[in-house]
Structure formats: C-alpha cells, structure tokens
Amino acid sequence: MCRRICRVDSFRHWHWKYGDSGGRYLASFSDCGESLMQATRRVTAFASLCMLFGIESSGRAEASFRTFGIDITASAVSADGSVLAGTFKVGNAYHAFRWTQVDGFTDIGDLPGGLEDALPTCISADGSVIAGNSYSTASGGSEEGFRWTQATGMVGIGDLPGGDFRSVVNGISADGSIIVGASYSAASSVSGQNYEAFRWTEAGILALGTLTGAPSGASSASGISGDGSIVVGSSENANGEYQTVTWTSEAGIQPLDLSTWTGQNQGNGAKAISSDGRVIVGTIGANFGPATYRWTQDDAIRIPDLPGGNEGNDVADVSGDGSVIVGDANWLTASNNDFPTEVYYWREGVGTVSLRDYLIANGVTGLDDWVLFGANAVSTDGHTILGYGINPDGHGEGFVATVPEPGTTVLATMACLFTVVFVMHKHRYTCLRSRSQRFC
C-alpha cells in the first residue's frame, strides 16, 4: 500500500526563460565589496561587447532549478524527466519516494525488517519500475537490492549464492526487466566478502564473474545499456588493480583497453553507459585525484577539469546518446575549502562548465548563494539533472535542474560569460563562507 505525503505545490520552484542572464548574474555580486564591484564593471563591459556583436539568447526554451526541502533528495530520473525517485526522511528513517507532476510525492516505503532505510538508485525509462537498495530481514541487517512497481510494491531481489548476504543495485534496463549491481558471493572471495557483479531478471540472479576467476578477485556492475545487452563496471585484474570491464551474453566479462588513449590500463572503472550502448564513462586514476573518461569504439577522451579549480573530477551519469555528462569536479582552493567539489556539466560543443554558472547563463536566478556540490543523475534526453547542494541558509537540499539544449546564439553568449565567470569564482566562495559556515 502506497501513501501520498505531499503534492507538487510543496516544491519551491524557480524557472525563467532565456533572457537577461548577464544582468541577473552581475546583480548577484552586489554585496561582496569594492574589489568585486571593480570586477563587476569589467564583466559589464565585456557583456556589453557581447551584445554589440549581436550575441543574445534565443528565448526558445526554459531552464529551471527546483528544490525539495531539507532531507529530501532525488536520485533517479525517467528518460524524459517526468518521473523522479529518491529518498526523504520520516522521523529517524529514510523512505523511498516516487514523484510525478500529476501525483506529487508517493511514499513507496522500504523492505520489511532491518533498518527502516531505502535509497532508489535507478528507474526505468517510463518511470514505472524503480530499483535501489534497502535493509531487510533476509539480509540480516545488511543491504539488499529491491525492485518496485505499482503492482508488486517493493520486493527484494536476493543475492548471489555463497558468502554473506548482501546485494547492491546500480543500474536498470530501459523497460525495467533487467537489474545489475554487485553482491557477495562464494566465487568472488575465499572469505565470501568481496563483491561480484550480477545481472538480475525475473528468471533469477546471474553471476557475471571476475577477470581473475574464482575463488579470488572482485567485480561490480555499475551500468547497463537500454536494451540490457551490455553491462559495464569494474573488476580486479591479475595485478590486483581495478580495470574497466564490459559484459555481454556472447563474450562474458572482458577488459576494456584504455591504454591507447589514457596511457594506463589500471586503476579505472566504468560508472555508466549510454542507452544506445555506444558511450561508456568512468574514472581513471590521475596524479591529483580521479579523472573522468568518455569512451567510444573510435576514440576516448579525458573530460577536462573545471577552469580555476584543482585537478580531478568524478562522473555520476551520462545521457542516452552520450552527449551530456554530469559529475563532481575538485574545487578545493584556499578560499573555499569548506566546499571541496562542484557539480560540472559537460556537453559536446560546450565543454566542462559549472552547472550553477551554466544555469545562471541560461537565465535562472535565485542561485546567488547556493553551492551545488554533488551530482546524482541525468535523464536520457540530457535535460534533467539531479543532485544536492547547500542552500543560502547553510543546509543540504536535493535539487532538480532543467537544462535545455542550447542553440547557436546561446552557446555564443555562454562563451562570453564563462570567460569571466571563473575570474569571480574565488571571490564568490569567500563571500559565501563569510555568510554561513554550516555545511549541512
């Protein structure tokens, strides 16, 4: 039995059409002191040059930023962004929810027994199937993956035989019939406490193996193509290093060679795969933290860091065609060490930009004192991004950002704005920290 807890009108919701993004952005810095006012004059002059050359917004779409309130975070989104799943606090427990524009929030609960906690991690393309992790009686106080539909409610998927009981869900096929993740198993370790990748269907749960083979090594499945034919993740290799792997029913588990493009083939793992199966994204070790890679059959690139921050970024998700990537970039500097990461948005033709600044450049206001530091997911169409941040009062909140596909003129406007945005980043964080030292 599901119960409604609130409706869409409980959201705090801001959205504006493309418009005077330059003016709105500059106004947000008006209380940060004389030195920033001087910087503002420089930005104003530069924005004026953009306007003189006819670079302005097309006005053809909307960008938006929604918050849910404290202790409510969306973690999974349907293909078109119309259905969300996540977690919210009920007393001292965390329940899973499903949200739509029409029905608002629906509490879908948690697995019976164990701690009263549940976290959705993925959702089918149409939003009718939700999968994630919860605590259950069967798991003996540990995590068990679940699958939820309106007809069945939340049902545990079990785990691989052998080893301690534990299973973690990381991905789901477009129709919701296939789930992938990792589980303790007898084959993954002599002690039974290393993870082994699995693929679940209604017929049962299938172990995908490891690169080293039983009885040693470990593996994990982190993503699956829309049709369910390709699974991606990581596995220990013979050297004890983790390496990106793919799995298909024909070839089984196979290492993905990244050395041609990255110069190294160890210390990496896939995080997600595009719905069409053509693009794999993941992380690879770097000198100053992880770096995000984007792999296709023909090429592989490292996603650039945010300008002005420290080296390193991590990836959370990729859009259905692989053209949009979201994640967290290192932003640890002397002036903002309370907020070590910032959500980045990467798009072909745009590059790596701060999501916050990208939204502002596309006309969204009300973000002056926000810090967006964690990305959760991006919709298949690439327009809806989920994450969490620190609000102006210093409390943590989940957010939903809508980012329309930019036109040519919008891209030109952003090129002008981003030239000066990063000059002002350090000052923005210094001002923010002086207003609030609370992290969440």
N, C-alpha and C positions, 0 to 999 in steps of 0.2 A: 504494500500500500504506500503510495507516494502522497506527500502533503505539501501544499503550496505554502511558502513562507513570506513572499512579498511579490510585488509586481514591478514592471519596468519603470513606473514613475518614481520608484525609490532611488533610481540612479541619479547621480549628479552628472550632467551631460553637457559638454560644450561641443559645438561644431559650427564652423564658418566656411563659407565658400572662399575660393581663392580670391584674394583681394590685396589690401594694403599691408602685406606681410612685412615689408621693410619698416614702415612706420610703427606698426604694432610691436615689432621686435625691439626697436630702439627705445620705445617708451618703457620697456621693462627694466631698463637700467637706470632710470632717473634718480634713484635714491642711493646710488653707490659711490658718490663722492666726486670731487672735481676732476681727478685724474681720469675717471671713466667718462665724465662729460666731455673731456677733450677727445677721448676715443670715439665717443658718440658723434662728435662733429665730423671726425674723419669718415666714419661709416656713413653718415648722412650725405657727405659729399660724394662718396663712392656710389651710394644708391642713386643719387641724382644723375650720375653719369650713366648708370644702367638705364634709367628712364629716358635720358636724352637719346640713347641709341635704340629706343623703342622696345626694350626688353620688359615685358609685363606679363601678368598672369592671364591665362586663357579664360578663366571663370567657368570652365566646363565641368567641374567636378567638385566634390567636397572632401575635406579632411576633417577628422574628428578625434576627440580624446574623451573617454569615459572613465569614471572611477566607480568602484563598487562599495567603498566604505572599508573601514579597518577590519582586518581578519577575514576578508573575502577576496579570493584570487582565482581568476580563470586560468586554466592550464591547458585546455584543448579546445579546438575550434573546427567547425564543419567547413566543407570546401568553399562555400560562398560567404562564410562569416555569420550566418543567420542563427546558428545554434552554438552555444558555449557550454563547457563543462568545467567544473573546478571544485574548490573546497571553501567552506565557511565554518566559522566557529559557533558551536552550540554548547553553551556552558564551558566545560573544560575539554570538550571533544571537538573533532573536526569531521563534518559530514560532507559527502559529495553532493553537488547540485548539477542540475541541467537548466539552462536558460534559453528562452526564445523571446522574440519581440512580442508575440501574442500572449504567451502563458506566463511570462516572467520567470521567477525562480521556482524550481521544484526540488525539494529535498529528496534525494534518492538513497540517503542513508549510508550504511556501511555493512560489512559482512557480520553475521552474528558471532558473538564470542570474542574474546580478546579485547584489546583496547578499542575504544569507540572512535576510530580514525579511518578515513578513506581519502584517497587522492586520485582523481582521474588523470591519466597521462595521455590518452588519445581518444579519438572519436571517429566514427565512420563519416563518409563524405556527406551523407544526408542528415547526419546528427541523430540517427535513430538507435545507434549502438555506441555505448561508452565503455571503455576499458581502463583499468588502472590497478591500484594496489590498496589493500586494506588488511587489517588484522582479523584473525578468525579463530574459532575453536580448533579447526583442523590443523592450523599452523602452530598451535601450542604457544601462542604469544608472538610469533614472528609474522612476516608479511606473506600474504597470498594474493596472487593476481585475481582480478574479477572481470566479469563481463556483464553489462546491464542492458536490458531492453525494457520497453514498457510492458511487454507481455510476461517476461520472466522475472523482472526485478533484478537485484544484484546477486550473481551466482559466482562462487569461487571456481577457478579453473584447475585447481590441484597443482601438482608439481611433478617433476621427473622422479622416477623410482630410484631408491637408494639415497644415502646421505640424509642430512637433516631436512625437515620440511621447510621449504621457502621457495617462493616464486615471485618474480617482479616483471610486470608488463611494461614494455617500452613502445610498442607500435601496433598498428591495426591496418588491415586492408581497406580499400575504399568501400566495400559492401559490408564490412564488419564481420565477415565469416572467418577470418584468419587473424590470429594474435601472435606476436612474437615478444620475446624477452629473455630472461635468464633464470635459472633455477639451480639449487643444489642438486647434485646427482652423484651416484656411485662412480660413474665414469670420469667425472671431472677432477676428482682428487681421491687419494687414498683415505683421507680423513672424511671425505664426503662434505667438505665445507668450502669448496670452490664452485663458482658458478659455471654452468654450461648453457649455451644458447638453446632455445627451444622455439618450436613453431606449433601453435595450437589450432585445431579445428574441432568441430563437434564430434569428429571420429576419435579424438584423443590428442595427447600431447607428444610431440616427436622431438627427440634429442638431435641437435644438429652437429654435435661433435666438436672437436678442437683440432688445431693444427698439429699438436703433438700426439694426439690419440690417447686413449685410456692407458693406464689409470692416473695420468698426471696432466697438468695444464688446466687452463680455464678458457671460457669463451662467453660472449654475451651478444645477443641480437638487439640492435637499437632502432632499426627501421625496416620498412617493408614497402615495396612498390605497390601501386594502386591495385593491380590485378593479383597481388600476392605471390608472384612467381620469383621475385628476387628479394633476398633478405641480406641486410648489411649489418656489420658490427665489428667486433674485435676478438682476437684470440692470442694467447701466448704462443710464441713460436719456439723452436728448439733452443734458442739462446735465452729464453725466459723473458723476452721483450714482447710487448703487445703490438700487434700488427693488424691493419685493416683487413677484413675478410668479407667475402660475398658467399652466398649460398643459393643454389638452385637445386631442384629435384634431380636434374640430369648430372650435374658436376659435383654436387655435395659442397663442402666447405673448401674455399680456395682463397689463398692470399692475394691481395691486390697490390701490385708492384707500383709504388710511388717514387722509387729512387730516380727514375729518369727525369722527373720534374722537381723533386724536392731535395735530392741529394742524399736522402736517407730513407730507409725502408723499415725502421723500427721505431718504437715509441709513438705509435699513432693508432687511431681507431676511428671508424665511421660513426657519425651521430645520426644521420638521416639520409634518405634517398628521395628524389623527386617522384611524383606519382607515375610519371611515364617511364621511370627506371633509367633515365639517361644521365642523371647527375647525382653524384654522391658527394656529401660534405662531411667533414670530420675535423679532427685536430691532430696536429703533429708537433712533436717536441721542438722547442726553439731555445735559444740561449737565455732569453728573458721571459719565459712563460710560454704557454701553448700558442700555436698559430693555427688559423683555420685554413683548410684546403678545400678546393672545389675541383672535382674530378669528372671528366667525361672520357669517352673512348678515345677521343682525339687529342686531348690536352688536359693539363691540370695546372691550377694556379694557386698561389697563396693569396688569401684575401688581405688587402692592405690594412694596416692599423689605422686608428683614428689619428688624424694630424694633431700634434701637440701633446699627445699622451705618451705613456711608456709603451715599449714593445710588447706585443702579445694580445691575442683575442681568442675567444672561445665561441663555438657555434651552438645554437639552440635548435634551429629548424631551417627548412628550405621550402620554397613554394613548389607547386605541382609541376611547373616546367623548368624549375631550376634557376629562374632568372632573378629571384629575390632570396636573400639570406639574412637571417637575424641572429644576433648573439650578444655577447658582452665583451667589451674592449677594456683593456687595462687603462686606467686614467689616474693612476696614483702619482700625484705630484705633491710638492711641499705645501701647496695651498689648498689641497682638497683630500688629505689623507683619511678623512672620515668616510669618503665615498670612493672606494678603490676601482670600481668598474662603472661603465656607462653603456647603455643599450646602443648598439650600432645597427644600421640599416645599410645593406649592400644591394645594389641593383645594377644590372648590366646597363652601361651608359651613364650611370650616376656615380658609381664607386662607393667607398665606405664613408658614411656620414653619421653623425649623431642623430638618433631618431628624434630626440627632443627638438633639435635645431631644424631638422627636416620638416617636422610638423609646423613649427613656427614659420618657416619659409613658405609653407603652403597655406598660411592664413589662420592657423589655430592660435588662439590666445588663452590666457589663464594658466600658462605653464612657467611663468617667470621664476617661481621659487620651488619648482619641482626638480627632483633628481630621479631619473629613470635608470636604474642600475641592474635590472635583471630581465632578460627576455625568456619567454616560455615557448611560444609557438607562433607560426604564421599560417594563414589559411592557404588552401590550394591555389586560389586565384591571386594570392600575393598582396591582397588589400587590407587584411585584418591582422593586427599584431597584438599578441597578449604578453603581459609582463607585470612587473611590480616596481614600485619606487617609493620615494619618501615625499610626502606631501608638505606643503608650506608650514604645517604645524609640527613637523618632525616625526610623523607617524607613517608606518608602512601601509601601503594600499596597492591592490591589484589594479591594473588598467587595461583598457581595450582601445587601441589606436587604429583608426582607419586611414590608410594612405592610398589615395587614388593613383593610377598610373599617370605620370607626368607627360604633358605634351612638350613639343619642342621649345615653346616660349617659356614654359615653366622651368625646364631644365636650364635654360639660359639665365633666368632670374636666380635660380639656386646657385649657379656657378658664381654669380656676383656676390650673393650673400655669404656663401661658405668661404669666400676669400677672406672675409673679415670676421666671421663668426668665431673662428678659433683664436684670433688675437684677443678676444674678450673672454674666453673660457675661464682662464685662471682667475680673473677678477670676479666673474660671476660666482664661482665657488667660494672665494674668500668672503664675499658679501653674504652668501647663503649660510656659511658656517657661523658668521657673527650673529645671525638671527636665531639659529637653533642648533644646539649640539646634540639633540636627540636623534638617534639613528632609526629606531622603530619601537 
